[in-house]
């Protein structure tokens, strides 16, 4: 962990200083709702915690609803696997896109409505909650209501165009002049939408696009950069960050649009040359916190001048490899801001091997505490650990999860839901995944994200705690491990801490299981407090409930929403008179694997000759499906209606 470089407060702009525009046009603040889950990671500090009580087994039975329904037939499981493979390569290959579309029809599943990463709440005066999300193709609003317990209702949908990679994963709902707007990113632009009531006999609602603000051309001359993070400051200014580390601050103009305030390029100030950002950003007051592949940075926005100023940067580690299961090298976490012993800290995991959990002083950027992360009984061991998930924080406590899957081959500890340990298919997964994107050897995104898409996961979760009163010999605060579990996995879901239940939640599996499950563990002891397996059978529906880097979010007491490959999953208490289901682990039988093979074979027949693939990829695609490798989208039938919504007061 290299030394720190403190930059002078108020250093402005650099090479990308904008033309004079900031602050002179009339603007209005954007305010976040004080309740629910109004922004990705729950708060602008990206704490991934909530005051709501989470579900506990002792509270009684729970049920779940999904935003998509899938045809659950034996042959369809193989088709579902083929669909996922096609989805991964669809952005680069038209033939794979065609196969994905055909598989969607066979499954009764909408590819356009898949892969919501974050679900953002808009609480209504009547007690209902609107759920905004952005999928591969659509911005969608759903509704959950006390009047229809246990169900999801679709309210409106807007087609923003296919985007298989960056389709608004980071977003928030804010009020502008008393009206709720949904803010997210679309390639290189900050965009906003609102929900409007339709007139006429049919009634209903529609989503209206409002503002759009692209990165200025002087910050993105090639047009290749795109936005990855978004946050809101105390004064109502929105700040976004691009993949290359360009920050853009803007404010609402009160008419649905944006006023550009300032831009700043991290590369003008940081000490390292690689300033790529692969996670969202966080805020506290007027401070913005960003993690690049090498550094933790703070930039402040001055409301009086309308300018961004670089405050400090800290090198947290050396160049790191891009491991399987990771979406980029270096830190895999959005910076989480917490307060420990009256001191505000930035909490991340780094890209070292094994990784460390790090606490940085938010004001000065100095390292406050650190600890090597281990998930086995030997907390001082040296086994490989990595994480792609943000650290869920509560005070001095940090909940971390294991995502290490290997460098070029899958680690022995990795379990893949559709590929049994020791089998040929599991051994070939990295090679199969490498075939998805041979066009640019430096862009490993698809090949590294592919195994988790196929249901591969690593066991391991733990709580670490920094002691604000105990110091190490190096002058840092002491960090110790409170507990660890190696018999469970959080998959690739972003975990949640419920302060109301003093529990941590994630979507994963019991080690060795093929069934996706919502897990809950006591924050003090690690003991189980909740377990809800979504499906008893292993089939297409179970495949598509894979969280695939999406969040587990609290939207009310005992109410959880989850992003998944297939769509939104809504977990809530069982309504009176509802039916409970019993679940148990099932291994994949030989007959079941034949069903998968048969389904994929019929899917591929007559289609592969139309698909232009890299060398060997045709055989790989067939083997992938025949050997059972992919995950799908879930959906259980609930009537999707256009309910009448109360106006916001």
Secondary structure, DSSP 8 states (H G I E B T S, - for coil): ---EEEEEEEEE-GGG---S-TTTS--B--EE-SSS--BTTSSTT---EESS----GGG--EEEEES------HHHHHHHHHHHHHHHHTTT-HHHHHHHHHHHHHHT--GGG-----EEEEE-TTS-EEEEEE-SSEEEEEEE-GGGTT--EEEEEEE----SS-SS-SEEEEEETTEEEEEEEETTEEEEEEEEE--TTT--EEEEEEEEEE--TTT-TTS---EEEEEE-TTS-EEEEETTSEEEEEEE-SSS-EEEEEEEEGGGT-SSS-----S--EEETTEEEEE-SSEEEEEEEETTTTEEEEEEEEE--------TT-SSSS--S--EEEEETTEEEEEEE-SSSS-EEEEEETTT--EEEEEE---SS-TT--------S--EEETTEEEEE-----SSS--TTEEETTB-TTSHHHHHHHHHHHGGG-S-TT--HHHHHHHHHTTEEE--EEEEEEEEEEE-TTSSEEEEEEEEESSEE-TT-B-EEETTTTEEEEEEEETT--S-EEEEEETTT--EEEEEES-SS-SHHHHHT--TT-BEEEEETTEEEEE-SSSEEEEEE--TT------------HHHHHHHHHHHHHHHTTTGGG---STTHHHHHHHHHHTT---------------------
